[in-house]
Amino acid sequence: MCGIFVCYRVSRRELNTWLGPHPDVQAFKQKALRLSNLLSHRGPDSAGCFIEDQTIFCHERLSIFGLEDGEQPIVQPDLALIANGEIYNHEALRQEATKHDLGGSQIDSDSEAIIHAYRRYGAKAAHFLDGIFSFALYDRTNGRLVVARDPMGVTSLYQGWNSSASHAVFFASELKALHQVCDYIISFPPGHTFDSMGKPYEKFYNPQWKIPKHLPSAPVDYTLLRASLEQAVHKRLMSDVPYGVLLSGGLDSSLVASIAAREVAKASERQNRLFNSLEGPPTPQMIRSRLSTFSIGLKGSPDIVSALKVAEFLGTDHHTYHFTCEEGIAALSDVIFHIETYDVASIRASTPMYLLSKHIKAAGYKMVLSGEGSHEIFGGYLYFENAPNLEAFQQELVRRVGELHFFDCLRAHKSTMAWGLEARVPFLDKQFVDVAMSVDPREKLITGSRIEKYILRKAFSTPEQPYLPDEILWRQKEQFSDGVGDGWINMLKAVASACVTPQMMASQPKHWVDDPPATKEAYVTRHDGHLLP
């Protein structure tokens, strides 16, 4: 993944307000580059800029695929593109472009497939992409700007405006690149396209299960459910750099690790056959190592213990990292800076993930798979058992999936990208989500005989070739921040309680009036953690 910054339709008059007399877009270039540089942690490998008419594209690149030939912006005679993410069906889109004489590939980059899709489908291109993405495409022939964000909002994208620049619009991967030039900012809606020559927002992802009051009725197909997740993992192993799996020892990350380990084993078998056909010993570059897995927690925490059991069962190259509550407290302000939210639960869970990502990147990895999304899709949170009826249960599933980009996706994406580490989430694969969310919600209910996420567990209950030990496959869910050790949350609460007085809670800043923090911990996070010792 990468970082993108877009400035579109900034007129001479508006630039005059910001930069003084007689400016042009070129004069705004240095300001744009400084704003884009605030995203450099997302793309430490290279940076690029495109300027034309009233448009500026800035890009900070993290190279995962197409290492030698994937620089951005991608500029062609008729189009310019910047993108963040991965397009998994790029080969199919390339072949389609060649078949329809729309121009072949000019570079080895999956992002170029977005250009192929645009040439054939215009502003509806995003509908035909399979991947995680935020992109901005500028049509140089007519000045059109097309911006889109992936269906689940796995990648982050924001849109902003300045009240003194009525025609200008800005986009960026993170809020910090916009707040200096925008006085109104929104989270760009997932599954939507912005078209400067069409509707402001057009939904390109609108499956039947998202239709209000729709109640799915498909019986659960365990084989299809299992195959869909396996395919989702397979797609996400597209990489030219070392990768691994974030392994908490819970059901979701363990299933992802199990499937990935099988994929690595298949690849190793293919390579072994290749080795046998060659003369001489294999070179180091030809040898594929075992799958790497990573876990973090306080010493003796449930996640550490369970993750080790899973790693031993799968035979992975496992790395365990311990952190202390003091380290978590010290990192809090940096965590809030990077994830750009004051949500207490997100900050609690993001802190160990942020610390773990630092270690993973230092070890030479650039990409990891993670297990977010399953709880929302399958009703895995224990409060789901209190649903008053089937309709309410399904509506809550849809709501939780629709809000993932505010919480779990945001946490996984920004906690890792703070260190230039890309997180991919197989459970939020578009095809897998459509399969799982089309299942009759009766199959997902928590009952006396069925624990949460029963159908997911049963889909991978294959005793003849087990994916996981039964003690893991049927392990009840724990929150990530609880699994790493409940001492972390307890200390966070205790330190906040000692720092924030009743008087401080009673006389909160006026600009908090619309959303006042209800707890001392929330008060501390609203101060970006700087109140802590």
C-alpha positions as CSV (number, residue, x, y, z in Angstrom):
1,M,0.0,0.0,0.0
2,C,1.0,3.6,-0.3
3,G,0.0,7.2,0.5
4,I,-1.9,9.5,-1.9
5,F,-2.6,13.2,-1.9
6,V,-4.8,14.9,-4.6
7,C,-5.6,18.5,-5.2
8,Y,-8.2,19.2,-8.0
9,R,-9.6,22.3,-9.5
10,V,-7.5,24.8,-7.4
11,S,-7.9,28.1,-9.3
12,R,-5.5,31.0,-9.4
13,R,-7.8,33.1,-7.3
14,E,-8.0,30.4,-4.6
15,L,-4.2,30.0,-4.6
16,N,-3.9,33.7,-4.3
17,T,-5.7,33.5,-1.0
18,W,-3.2,30.9,0.3
19,L,0.1,31.8,-1.4
20,G,0.0,35.5,-2.2
21,P,-0.3,37.4,-5.5
22,H,0.2,35.8,-9.0
23,P,0.5,32.1,-8.0
24,D,-0.3,29.1,-10.2
25,V,-0.6,25.4,-9.5
26,Q,3.2,25.1,-9.8
27,A,3.5,27.5,-6.9
28,F,1.3,25.2,-4.8
29,K,3.6,22.2,-5.6
30,Q,5.9,22.7,-2.6
31,K,2.9,23.0,-0.2
32,A,1.4,19.8,-1.8
33,L,4.7,17.9,-1.4
34,R,5.0,18.9,2.2
35,L,1.5,17.7,2.9
36,S,2.2,14.4,1.0
37,N,5.4,14.0,3.0
38,L,3.2,13.7,6.1
39,L,2.3,10.3,4.6
40,S,5.9,9.2,4.0
41,H,5.6,6.5,6.7
42,R,3.1,4.8,4.4
43,G,5.5,4.8,1.4
44,P,9.1,4.9,2.4
45,D,10.4,3.4,-0.8
46,S,9.9,6.3,-3.3
47,A,7.8,9.4,-4.0
48,G,6.3,11.0,-7.1
49,C,4.3,14.0,-8.3
50,F,2.2,14.9,-11.3
51,I,0.9,18.4,-12.1
52,E,-1.4,19.5,-14.9
53,D,-3.8,22.4,-15.3
54,Q,-5.4,22.7,-11.9
55,T,-4.6,19.2,-10.6
56,I,-1.8,17.9,-8.4
57,F,-1.2,14.2,-7.7
58,C,1.4,13.2,-5.0
59,H,2.3,9.6,-4.2
60,E,4.3,7.9,-1.4
61,R,5.2,4.4,-2.5
62,L,5.5,1.1,-0.5
63,S,6.7,-1.4,-3.1
64,I,5.1,-4.8,-2.7
65,F,4.5,-6.0,-6.2
66,G,6.3,-4.9,-9.4
67,L,9.3,-3.7,-7.5
68,E,11.4,-2.5,-10.4
69,D,8.6,-1.0,-12.5
70,G,5.8,0.3,-10.3
71,E,6.6,3.9,-9.7
72,Q,3.7,6.3,-9.4
73,P,2.0,8.5,-10.5
74,I,1.5,6.4,-13.7
75,V,1.4,9.0,-16.5
76,Q,0.3,8.1,-20.0
77,P,-0.5,10.4,-22.9
78,D,-4.2,10.4,-22.1
79,L,-4.4,9.5,-18.4
80,A,-2.6,9.9,-15.0
81,L,-3.2,7.6,-12.0
82,I,-2.2,7.3,-8.4
83,A,-3.4,4.3,-6.3
84,N,-3.0,2.8,-2.9
85,G,-3.7,-1.0,-2.5
86,E,-3.5,-4.1,-4.6
87,I,-5.6,-5.3,-7.6
88,Y,-5.8,-9.0,-7.5
89,N,-7.4,-9.5,-10.9
90,H,-4.8,-7.3,-12.7
91,E,-3.8,-10.2,-15.1
92,A,-7.4,-10.7,-16.2
93,L,-7.9,-7.0,-16.8
94,R,-4.6,-6.8,-18.8
95,Q,-5.7,-9.7,-21.0
96,E,-9.1,-8.1,-21.5
97,A,-7.5,-4.8,-22.5
98,T,-5.4,-6.6,-25.1
99,K,-8.4,-8.5,-26.4
100,H,-10.4,-5.4,-26.9
101,D,-7.4,-3.4,-28.4
102,L,-7.4,-0.9,-25.5
103,G,-3.6,-0.8,-25.2
104,G,-1.3,-3.4,-23.6
105,S,0.7,-3.1,-20.4
106,Q,3.5,-0.6,-20.3
107,I,4.8,-1.4,-16.8
108,D,4.8,-4.3,-14.4
109,S,2.3,-2.9,-11.9
110,D,-1.0,-4.3,-10.8
111,S,-2.2,-0.7,-10.4
112,E,-2.0,-0.2,-14.2
113,A,-5.0,-2.5,-14.4
114,I,-7.1,0.4,-13.1
115,I,-6.3,2.3,-16.3
116,H,-7.3,-0.7,-18.4
117,A,-10.6,-0.9,-16.6
118,Y,-11.2,2.8,-17.1
119,R,-10.5,2.7,-20.8
120,R,-13.2,0.0,-21.2
121,Y,-15.7,1.0,-18.5
122,G,-15.1,4.6,-17.9
123,A,-16.1,5.9,-14.4
124,K,-17.6,2.5,-13.6
125,A,-14.1,0.9,-13.6
126,A,-14.1,0.3,-9.8
127,H,-17.0,-2.2,-10.2
128,F,-14.7,-4.5,-12.1
129,L,-11.7,-4.4,-9.8
130,D,-11.1,-7.2,-7.3
131,G,-8.9,-5.9,-4.6
132,I,-8.3,-3.3,-1.9
133,F,-7.8,0.1,-3.3
134,S,-8.1,3.9,-3.1
135,F,-7.3,5.6,-6.4
136,A,-7.5,8.8,-8.3
137,L,-7.5,8.9,-12.0
138,Y,-7.2,12.1,-14.1
139,D,-8.3,12.0,-17.7
140,R,-6.0,14.4,-19.5
141,T,-8.3,14.6,-22.6
142,N,-11.2,16.3,-20.8
143,G,-10.0,17.2,-17.3
144,R,-12.1,14.5,-15.6
145,L,-11.2,13.2,-12.1
146,V,-12.4,9.8,-11.0
147,V,-11.8,8.7,-7.4
148,A,-12.9,5.4,-5.8
149,R,-12.4,3.3,-2.6
150,D,-12.7,-0.4,-2.2
151,P,-16.0,-2.0,-1.2
152,M,-15.2,-2.6,2.5
153,G,-13.0,0.4,3.1
154,V,-9.9,-1.7,3.9
155,T,-7.8,1.2,2.6
156,S,-8.3,4.6,4.2
157,L,-9.3,7.6,2.1
158,Y,-10.6,11.1,3.0
159,Q,-12.1,13.9,1.1
160,G,-11.9,17.6,2.0
161,W,-12.9,21.1,1.0
162,N,-11.8,24.6,1.9
163,S,-14.6,27.2,2.3
164,S,-12.5,29.8,0.5
165,A,-12.0,27.5,-2.5
166,S,-15.5,26.7,-3.6
167,H,-14.5,24.6,-6.6
168,A,-11.5,22.8,-5.2
169,V,-11.6,19.3,-3.7
170,F,-8.9,17.4,-2.0
171,F,-8.3,13.7,-1.3
172,A,-5.7,11.9,0.9
173,S,-5.0,8.6,2.5
174,E,-4.9,10.2,6.0
175,L,-6.4,13.2,7.7
176,K,-3.1,14.7,8.6
177,A,-2.4,15.5,5.0
178,L,-5.7,17.5,4.7
179,H,-6.3,19.5,7.9
180,Q,-3.9,22.3,6.9
181,V,-5.8,23.1,3.7
182,C,-9.3,21.9,4.5
183,D,-11.9,23.1,7.0
184,Y,-14.4,20.3,6.2
185,I,-13.3,16.7,5.8
186,I,-15.2,13.4,5.5
187,S,-14.3,9.8,5.3
188,F,-14.8,8.9,1.7
189,P,-17.5,6.2,1.6
190,P,-16.4,2.7,0.8
191,G,-17.8,1.1,-2.4
192,H,-18.3,4.5,-4.0
193,T,-16.9,6.5,-6.9
194,F,-16.5,10.2,-7.2
195,D,-16.8,11.5,-10.8
196,S,-16.2,15.2,-11.5
197,M,-18.3,14.9,-14.6
198,G,-21.1,12.8,-13.1
199,K,-22.7,12.2,-9.7
200,P,-20.7,13.3,-6.7
201,Y,-20.9,9.8,-5.3
202,E,-22.1,6.7,-7.1
203,K,-22.3,3.3,-5.3
204,F,-20.5,0.6,-7.3
205,Y,-20.9,-2.1,-4.7
206,N,-24.5,-2.8,-3.7
207,P,-25.1,-6.5,-3.2
208,Q,-28.5,-7.9,-2.4
209,W,-27.6,-8.5,1.3
210,K,-27.1,-4.8,1.8
211,I,-30.6,-3.9,0.7
212,P,-32.6,-2.6,3.7
213,K,-34.9,-5.2,5.3
214,H,-33.6,-7.9,3.0
215,L,-33.4,-11.3,4.8
216,P,-31.1,-13.8,3.1
217,S,-32.4,-17.3,2.7
218,A,-29.6,-19.3,1.2
219,P,-28.7,-22.5,3.0
220,V,-25.2,-22.7,4.3
221,D,-22.8,-24.4,1.9
222,Y,-19.9,-25.4,4.0
223,T,-17.7,-26.4,1.0
224,L,-18.4,-23.1,-0.8
225,L,-17.7,-21.2,2.4
226,R,-14.4,-23.0,2.9
227,A,-13.3,-22.7,-0.7
228,S,-14.2,-19.0,-0.8
229,L,-11.9,-18.2,2.1
230,E,-9.2,-20.3,0.7
231,Q,-9.4,-18.4,-2.5
232,A,-9.4,-15.1,-0.6
233,V,-6.1,-16.1,1.1
234,H,-4.6,-17.3,-2.1
235,K,-5.2,-14.0,-3.9
236,R,-3.6,-12.0,-1.0
237,L,-0.3,-13.9,-1.3
238,M,0.5,-11.9,-4.4
239,S,3.8,-10.4,-3.4
240,D,7.3,-9.8,-4.5
241,V,8.5,-9.2,-0.9
242,P,8.7,-11.3,2.3
243,Y,5.3,-11.7,4.1
244,G,3.7,-13.4,7.1
245,V,0.6,-13.7,9.2
246,L,-0.5,-11.9,12.3
247,L,-1.4,-14.8,14.6
248,S,-3.3,-14.2,17.8
249,G,-4.2,-17.8,18.4
250,G,-7.9,-17.0,18.0
251,L,-10.1,-18.7,15.4
252,D,-9.9,-16.1,12.6
253,S,-6.1,-15.4,12.4
254,S,-5.4,-19.1,13.0
255,L,-7.6,-20.1,10.0
256,V,-5.8,-17.5,7.8
257,A,-2.5,-18.9,8.9
258,S,-3.5,-22.4,8.3
259,I,-4.7,-21.7,4.7
260,A,-1.6,-19.6,4.0
261,A,0.7,-22.4,5.3
262,R,-1.0,-24.8,2.9
263,E,-0.4,-22.4,0.1
264,V,3.2,-22.0,0.9
265,A,3.5,-25.8,1.1
266,K,2.0,-26.1,-2.4
267,A,4.4,-23.5,-3.7
268,S,7.3,-25.4,-2.2
269,E,6.2,-28.6,-3.9
270,R,6.2,-26.8,-7.2
271,Q,9.6,-25.4,-6.6
272,N,11.0,-28.7,-5.5
273,R,9.8,-30.2,-8.8
274,L,11.6,-27.4,-10.6
275,F,14.8,-28.0,-8.6
276,N,14.8,-31.6,-9.6
277,S,14.7,-30.6,-13.2
278,L,17.7,-28.3,-12.9
279,E,21.4,-29.1,-12.8
280,G,23.3,-28.0,-9.7
281,P,22.0,-26.9,-6.3
282,P,19.2,-24.4,-6.0
283,T,20.2,-20.8,-5.4
284,P,19.1,-19.0,-2.2
285,Q,16.6,-17.0,-4.2
286,M,14.9,-20.2,-5.3
287,I,14.4,-21.6,-1.8
288,R,11.0,-20.7,-0.2
289,S,11.1,-20.7,3.6
290,R,8.3,-21.7,5.9
291,L,5.4,-19.3,6.5
292,S,6.3,-16.7,9.1
293,T,3.8,-15.9,11.8
294,F,3.9,-13.2,14.5
295,S,2.2,-12.7,17.8
296,I,2.4,-10.1,20.7
297,G,1.2,-10.0,24.2
298,L,2.1,-9.5,27.8
299,K,4.0,-12.4,29.3
300,G,1.7,-15.3,29.9
301,S,-1.2,-13.7,28.0
302,P,-3.8,-16.0,26.3
303,D,-2.9,-15.0,22.8
304,I,0.8,-15.8,23.3
305,V,0.0,-19.3,24.5
306,S,-2.7,-20.1,21.9
307,A,-0.6,-18.7,19.0
308,L,2.3,-20.9,19.9
309,K,0.1,-24.0,19.9
310,V,-1.2,-23.0,16.4
311,A,2.3,-22.3,15.1
312,E,3.6,-25.6,16.4
313,F,0.6,-27.4,14.8
314,L,1.2,-25.7,11.4
315,G,5.0,-25.8,11.5
316,T,5.4,-22.1,10.9
317,D,8.5,-19.9,11.6
318,H,6.9,-18.2,14.6
319,H,8.0,-15.0,16.2
320,T,6.7,-14.0,19.7
321,Y,7.1,-10.5,21.0
322,H,6.3,-9.4,24.5
323,F,5.5,-5.9,25.5
324,T,5.0,-4.2,28.8
325,C,2.2,-1.9,29.9
326,E,4.8,0.8,30.3
327,E,5.8,0.4,26.6
328,G,2.1,0.6,25.6
329,I,1.6,3.8,27.6
330,A,4.7,5.4,26.1
331,A,3.5,4.6,22.6
332,L,-0.1,5.9,23.1
333,S,0.3,9.4,21.7
334,D,2.1,8.0,18.6
335,V,-0.7,5.4,18.1
336,I,-3.4,8.1,18.2
337,F,-1.4,10.3,15.8
338,H,-1.3,7.4,13.3
339,I,-4.7,5.8,13.6
340,E,-6.5,9.2,13.7
341,T,-9.3,8.3,16.0
342,Y,-10.2,8.8,19.7
343,D,-12.3,5.7,19.9
344,V,-11.2,4.0,23.1
345,A,-11.6,0.4,22.0
346,S,-9.7,1.1,18.7
347,I,-6.8,2.7,20.6
348,R,-6.6,-0.2,23.1
349,A,-6.4,-2.8,20.3
350,S,-4.2,-0.6,18.1
351,T,-1.4,-0.2,20.6
352,P,-0.1,-3.8,20.7
353,M,-0.7,-4.1,16.9
354,Y,1.4,-0.9,16.4
355,L,4.2,-2.2,18.6
356,L,4.2,-5.6,16.8
357,S,4.2,-3.9,13.4
358,K,7.4,-2.1,14.3
359,H,9.2,-5.4,15.1
360,I,7.9,-7.1,11.9
361,K,9.1,-4.3,9.6
362,A,12.4,-4.2,11.4
363,A,12.7,-8.0,10.6
364,G,12.5,-7.2,6.9
365,Y,8.8,-7.9,6.2
366,K,6.5,-5.6,4.2
367,M,3.2,-7.5,4.1
368,V,1.1,-9.5,6.5
369,L,-2.3,-11.2,6.5
370,S,-4.7,-10.4,9.3
371,G,-8.0,-11.8,10.5
372,E,-10.3,-8.8,10.8
373,G,-13.9,-8.9,9.7
374,S,-15.1,-12.3,10.7
375,H,-16.9,-11.2,13.9
376,E,-19.1,-8.8,12.0
377,I,-19.9,-11.2,9.1
378,F,-20.8,-14.2,11.3
379,G,-22.2,-12.4,14.4
380,G,-19.3,-13.4,16.5
381,Y,-19.7,-10.8,19.2
382,L,-21.4,-12.3,22.2
383,Y,-24.0,-9.6,22.4
384,F,-25.5,-11.0,19.2
385,E,-27.2,-13.7,21.2
386,N,-29.4,-11.0,22.7
387,A,-31.0,-10.1,19.3
388,P,-34.8,-9.9,19.7
389,N,-35.5,-11.5,16.4
390,L,-34.0,-12.7,13.1
391,E,-34.5,-9.4,11.3
392,A,-32.7,-7.4,14.0
393,F,-29.9,-9.9,14.0
394,Q,-29.4,-9.5,10.2
395,Q,-29.7,-5.7,10.4
396,E,-27.0,-5.6,13.0
397,L,-24.7,-7.8,10.9
398,V,-25.2,-5.4,8.0
399,R,-24.6,-2.4,10.2
400,R,-21.4,-3.8,11.7
401,V,-20.0,-4.8,8.3
402,G,-20.8,-1.4,6.9
403,E,-19.0,0.4,9.8
404,L,-15.8,-1.7,9.7
405,H,-13.9,1.1,7.9
406,F,-14.4,3.3,11.1
407,F,-13.1,0.6,13.4
408,D,-11.3,-2.7,12.7
409,C,-10.2,-1.8,9.1
410,L,-9.0,1.5,10.3
411,R,-7.0,-0.1,13.2
412,A,-5.5,-2.9,11.1
413,H,-4.7,-0.6,8.2
414,K,-3.2,2.4,10.0
415,S,-1.5,0.5,12.9
416,T,0.6,-1.4,10.4
417,M,1.0,1.4,7.8
418,A,2.6,3.6,10.5
419,W,5.7,1.4,9.9
420,G,5.3,0.9,6.2
421,L,3.8,-2.6,6.7
422,E,0.8,-3.6,4.6
423,A,-2.0,-5.6,6.2
424,R,-4.3,-7.7,3.9
425,V,-7.6,-9.1,5.3
426,P,-8.9,-12.2,3.5
427,F,-12.2,-12.2,5.5
428,L,-13.1,-9.0,3.7
429,D,-12.6,-10.3,0.3
430,K,-15.6,-9.2,-1.8
431,Q,-16.5,-12.6,-3.0
432,F,-16.2,-14.2,0.4
433,V,-18.3,-11.5,2.0
434,D,-21.0,-12.0,-0.5
435,V,-21.1,-15.8,0.0
436,A,-21.1,-15.5,3.8
437,M,-23.6,-12.6,4.1
438,S,-26.0,-14.4,1.8
439,V,-26.4,-17.2,4.2
440,D,-29.7,-17.5,6.1
441,P,-29.0,-15.7,9.4
442,R,-30.7,-18.5,11.3
443,E,-27.5,-20.4,10.6
444,K,-25.5,-17.8,12.5
445,L,-27.5,-17.5,15.7
446,I,-25.8,-18.3,19.0
447,T,-27.8,-21.0,20.7
448,G,-27.4,-23.5,23.5
449,S,-25.9,-26.0,21.0
450,R,-24.0,-23.5,18.8
451,I,-21.2,-21.1,19.9
452,E,-20.5,-17.9,17.9
453,K,-19.3,-18.4,14.3
454,Y,-20.5,-22.0,14.4
455,I,-20.8,-22.3,10.6
456,L,-17.3,-21.0,10.0
457,R,-15.9,-23.4,12.5
458,K,-17.8,-26.3,11.0
459,A,-16.7,-25.4,7.4
460,F,-13.1,-26.0,8.5
461,S,-13.8,-29.0,10.7
462,T,-12.2,-31.6,8.5
463,P,-10.8,-34.4,10.8
464,E,-9.2,-36.3,7.9
465,Q,-7.0,-33.3,7.1
466,P,-7.4,-30.9,10.0
467,Y,-6.8,-27.2,9.5
468,L,-6.4,-26.6,13.3
469,P,-6.5,-28.4,16.6
470,D,-10.0,-28.7,18.0
471,E,-9.0,-26.6,21.0
472,I,-8.3,-23.7,18.7
473,L,-11.0,-24.3,16.1
474,W,-13.7,-24.3,18.9
475,R,-12.0,-21.7,21.1
476,Q,-14.4,-18.9,22.2
477,K,-13.7,-15.4,21.0
478,E,-11.6,-12.9,23.0
479,Q,-11.2,-9.2,22.2
480,F,-7.7,-8.6,20.8
481,S,-6.8,-6.2,23.6
482,D,-8.0,-8.8,26.2
483,G,-6.2,-11.6,24.5
484,V,-2.8,-9.8,24.6
485,G,-3.3,-9.6,28.4
486,D,-6.0,-7.9,30.5
487,G,-3.3,-6.2,32.5
488,W,-2.9,-3.8,29.6
489,I,-6.4,-2.4,29.8
490,N,-6.4,-2.4,33.6
491,M,-3.3,-0.3,33.7
492,L,-4.5,2.1,31.0
493,K,-7.6,2.7,33.1
494,A,-5.7,3.1,36.3
495,V,-3.2,5.6,34.8
496,A,-5.9,7.6,33.2
497,S,-7.8,7.7,36.6
498,A,-4.7,9.0,38.3
499,C,-4.1,11.7,35.7
500,V,-7.7,13.1,35.2
501,T,-9.4,14.8,38.2
502,P,-13.2,15.1,38.7
503,Q,-12.7,18.9,38.1
504,M,-11.2,18.1,34.7
505,M,-14.1,15.9,33.7
506,A,-16.6,18.6,34.9
507,S,-15.0,21.4,32.9
508,Q,-14.2,20.0,29.5
509,P,-13.1,22.2,26.6
510,K,-15.9,23.9,24.8
511,H,-15.1,22.3,21.4
512,W,-15.8,18.9,22.9
513,V,-19.5,19.8,23.6
514,D,-20.9,17.8,20.8
515,D,-19.1,14.6,21.7
516,P,-17.8,14.8,25.3
517,P,-15.6,11.9,26.6
518,A,-17.6,9.9,29.1
519,T,-14.7,8.3,30.9
520,K,-11.3,9.3,32.2
521,E,-9.6,7.0,29.7
522,A,-11.6,8.7,26.9
523,Y,-10.5,12.1,28.3
524,V,-6.8,11.1,28.0
525,T,-7.2,9.8,24.5
526,R,-8.9,13.1,23.5
527,H,-5.7,14.8,24.6
528,D,-3.7,12.5,22.3
529,G,-2.4,10.7,25.3
530,H,-0.2,13.6,26.3
531,L,-1.7,13.7,29.8
532,L,0.0,10.4,30.7
533,P,3.3,10.4,32.6
